[in-house]
Amino acid sequence: MVNLIYIRAAILQSTGVKLSLEQVRDYLHEEGLITKKQAENDDLIFRGYDEYYGFDEASTTIEEADHYINRKRKDEED
């Protein structure tokens, strides 16, 4: 899978020109660096996680794991 975001960043760093992801894709296709099939793939351009999740937020929950461990702690008496 081609990462257009990294390629765009490299172009920006080298030339100072900021291109859209669509422009990067089109230039890669014109130069023969990706095939027509790759260029037409809708998944080539990252559009976020909205289509996979109901929200676009990173979150975690922290759960206690003590009940999984069946051993005595050093500070416990026999």
C-alpha positions as CSV (number, residue, x, y, z in Angstrom):
1,M,0.0,0.0,0.0
2,V,1.3,3.4,-1.0
3,N,1.4,6.0,1.8
4,L,0.4,9.2,0.1
5,I,0.7,11.2,3.3
6,Y,4.4,10.4,3.7
7,I,5.1,11.0,0.0
8,R,3.3,14.4,0.2
9,A,5.4,15.3,3.3
10,A,8.6,14.4,1.4
11,I,7.5,16.6,-1.5
12,L,6.7,19.4,0.8
13,Q,10.1,19.1,2.6
14,S,12.0,18.9,-0.7
15,T,10.2,21.5,-2.7
16,G,8.1,23.7,-0.3
17,V,5.0,22.8,-2.4
18,K,2.0,21.5,-0.5
19,L,-0.1,19.2,-2.7
20,S,-3.4,17.6,-2.0
21,L,-3.4,13.8,-1.7
22,E,-5.3,13.7,-4.9
23,Q,-2.6,15.6,-6.7
24,V,0.1,13.3,-5.2
25,R,-1.8,10.3,-6.4
26,D,-2.3,11.7,-9.9
27,Y,1.4,12.6,-10.2
28,L,2.5,9.1,-9.0
29,H,0.2,7.6,-11.7
30,E,1.5,10.0,-14.4
31,E,5.0,9.0,-13.6
32,G,4.2,5.3,-13.7
33,L,5.0,4.8,-10.0
34,I,1.5,3.4,-9.3
35,T,-0.8,1.5,-11.6
36,K,-4.2,2.8,-12.8
37,K,-5.9,0.2,-10.6
38,Q,-4.0,1.5,-7.5
39,A,-4.9,5.1,-8.4
40,E,-8.6,4.2,-8.7
41,N,-8.6,2.5,-5.3
42,D,-10.8,4.5,-2.9
43,D,-8.8,3.3,0.0
44,L,-5.6,4.8,-1.3
45,I,-6.4,8.1,0.3
46,F,-6.8,8.0,4.1
47,R,-10.0,9.8,5.2
48,G,-10.0,9.0,8.9
49,Y,-11.6,6.3,11.0
50,D,-15.2,7.7,10.9
51,E,-16.4,5.0,8.5
52,Y,-15.2,2.2,10.8
53,Y,-16.1,3.7,14.2
54,G,-18.9,5.9,15.5
55,F,-16.4,8.5,16.8
56,D,-12.9,9.7,15.9
57,E,-11.4,9.7,19.3
58,A,-8.6,7.6,20.9
59,S,-9.6,6.4,24.4
60,T,-8.7,3.6,26.7
61,T,-10.0,2.1,29.9
62,I,-7.8,0.9,32.7
63,E,-8.9,-2.2,34.6
64,E,-7.5,-3.7,37.7
65,A,-5.8,-7.0,37.0
66,D,-5.1,-8.1,40.6
67,H,-7.9,-10.7,40.5
68,Y,-6.1,-12.5,37.7
69,I,-3.0,-13.1,39.8
70,N,-3.1,-15.9,42.3
71,R,-0.1,-15.3,44.5
72,K,0.8,-13.7,47.8
73,R,2.4,-10.3,47.8
74,K,5.7,-9.8,49.7
75,D,4.0,-7.5,52.2
76,E,1.3,-10.1,53.1
77,E,1.8,-12.3,56.1
78,D,1.4,-16.0,56.0
